[in-house]
Amino acid sequence: MRYMVQRTFPNGLRIPMDEKGAQACGSVVENNAKSGVTWVHSYVSDDLSKTFCIYDGPSPEAIRETAECNNLPIDTITPVSTLSPYFYRS
């Protein structure tokens, strides 16, 4: 199942564009895999205070579990499906 996870980072989310940032993201991916959760991608607000993350996983509980393990906040988890204007082309 696919989910959108909204998070708030009051001080902003800053992931360095270097090896340290790559390691931080890799750690999240590794921890998620233990619960069958896949981080697909994320959108970040211009002020870095909000993220809107797409995850595949077995349940909202599994996503909450991995968020705790990764020390990441969760505001909301919403089940979603894909809607694309290209589906409607003839």
URUR-V341993 format. One record per residue. N is the residue number from 0. SS is DSSP state (H for helix, E for strand, C for the rest). PSI is psi in whole degrees, -180 to 180 (999 if undefined). Layout:
BEGIN
N;SS;PSI + N;SS;PSI
END
This chain:
BEGIN
0;C;149 + 1;E;142 + 2;E;149 + 3;E;127 + 4;E;122 + 5;E;134 + 6;E;148 + 7;E;132 + 8;C;93 + 9;C;-34 + 10;C;6 + 11;C;147 + 12;C;119 + 13;C;112 + 14;C;117 + 15;C;146 + 16;C;61 + 17;C;-169 + 18;H;-36 + 19;H;-41 + 20;H;-40 + 21;H;-40 + 22;H;-40 + 23;H;-46 + 24;H;-41 + 25;H;-37 + 26;H;-41 + 27;H;-47 + 28;H;-43 + 29;H;-45 + 30;H;-40 + 31;H;-42 + 32;H;-30 + 33;C;-24 + 34;C;12 + 35;C;26 + 36;C;137 + 37;E;125 + 38;E;112 + 39;E;-56 + 40;E;171 + 41;E;152 + 42;E;139 + 43;E;132 + 44;C;156 + 45;C;-34 + 46;C;4 + 47;C;12 + 48;C;-16 + 49;E;144 + 50;E;150 + 51;E;104 + 52;E;137 + 53;E;127 + 54;E;147 + 55;E;137 + 56;C;170 + 57;C;-25 + 58;C;161 + 59;H;-34 + 60;H;-40 + 61;H;-37 + 62;H;-41 + 63;H;-42 + 64;H;-45 + 65;H;-34 + 66;H;-42 + 67;H;-46 + 68;H;-36 + 69;C;2 + 70;C;45 + 71;C;140 + 72;C;159 + 73;C;126 + 74;C;-54 + 75;E;153 + 76;E;122 + 77;E;123 + 78;E;135 + 79;C;162 + 80;C;168 + 81;C;133 + 82;C;123 + 83;C;139 + 84;H;-20 + 85;H;-16 + 86;H;-23 + 87;H;12 + 88;C;142 + 89;C;999
END
